[in-house]
Amino acid sequence: MRHLKAGRLAADIGGTFTDVALECGPRRVTAKVLTTPSEPEKGVIHGILEVLKNAGLSPADVEVFVHGTTLATNALIERKGATTALVT
């Protein structure tokens, strides 16, 4: 059976969880994994591998990847990290 290419793969890194969603035609596969604040990429990679496995796809089948995060916003609100100014 020939697999369709995935239309969209998205990851959203939050302070506690990283959500990953894969849309392939009419099918959606999702994963929610723990975020490692010191290494947020670990949650993204873990979630991506999980949804690709569950969909029977490989990374080469992904056409579009979208990424979002609240980590920078949380750092500003919680006053963590480097001294930063938000200029609008």
C-alpha positions as CSV (number, residue, x, y, z in Angstrom):
1,M,0.0,0.0,0.0
2,R,1.3,3.4,-1.0
3,H,1.3,6.1,1.7
4,L,0.0,9.6,1.1
5,K,2.4,12.4,2.0
6,A,1.4,14.1,5.2
7,G,-0.2,17.5,4.6
8,R,0.9,19.0,7.9
9,L,2.9,18.1,11.0
10,A,2.7,20.6,13.9
11,A,4.4,20.8,17.3
12,D,3.5,23.2,20.1
13,I,5.9,23.3,23.1
14,G,4.2,24.3,26.3
15,G,5.7,24.6,29.8
16,T,4.4,21.2,30.8
17,F,3.4,19.3,27.7
18,T,4.4,19.3,24.0
19,D,1.6,18.6,21.6
20,V,2.2,17.1,18.2
21,A,-0.4,16.7,15.5
22,L,-0.1,15.1,12.1
23,E,-2.8,15.5,9.4
24,C,-2.7,13.1,6.5
25,G,-5.7,13.5,4.2
26,P,-8.8,13.0,6.3
27,R,-6.8,11.3,9.1
28,R,-5.4,13.1,12.2
29,V,-2.9,11.5,14.6
30,T,-1.9,13.3,17.8
31,A,0.5,12.9,20.7
32,K,0.9,14.7,24.0
33,V,4.4,14.2,25.7
34,L,6.1,15.8,28.6
35,T,8.2,18.9,27.9
36,T,11.8,18.9,29.2
37,P,12.3,22.7,29.9
38,S,16.1,22.5,29.7
39,E,15.9,20.6,26.4
40,P,12.5,21.3,24.7
41,E,13.6,19.6,21.4
42,K,13.4,16.2,23.1
43,G,9.6,16.4,23.5
44,V,9.2,17.6,19.9
45,I,11.3,14.7,18.6
46,H,9.6,12.1,20.8
47,G,6.1,13.4,19.8
48,I,7.0,13.5,16.1
49,L,8.4,9.9,16.2
50,E,5.2,8.8,18.0
51,V,2.7,10.3,15.5
52,L,4.7,9.1,12.5
53,K,4.9,5.6,13.8
54,N,1.1,5.5,14.6
55,A,0.4,6.9,11.1
56,G,2.8,4.4,9.4
57,L,4.8,7.3,7.9
58,S,8.5,8.3,7.9
59,P,10.0,11.8,8.3
60,A,10.5,11.9,4.5
61,D,6.7,11.7,4.0
62,V,6.2,15.1,5.8
63,E,5.7,18.1,3.4
64,V,5.1,20.9,6.0
65,F,6.2,21.3,9.6
66,V,4.7,24.1,11.8
67,H,6.2,25.0,15.2
68,G,4.8,27.0,18.1
69,T,5.9,27.6,21.7
70,T,5.0,29.5,24.8
71,L,8.4,29.0,26.3
72,A,9.6,32.6,25.5
73,T,6.4,34.1,26.7
74,N,6.5,32.1,29.9
75,A,10.2,33.2,30.5
76,L,9.1,36.8,30.3
77,I,6.1,36.4,32.5
78,E,8.0,34.4,35.1
79,R,11.1,36.7,34.8
80,K,13.4,33.9,34.1
81,G,16.4,33.9,31.8
82,A,18.3,37.0,30.5
83,T,17.1,40.5,31.2
84,T,14.9,41.2,28.3
85,A,12.7,44.1,27.1
86,L,9.7,43.8,24.9
87,V,9.5,46.7,22.5
88,T,6.3,47.3,20.5
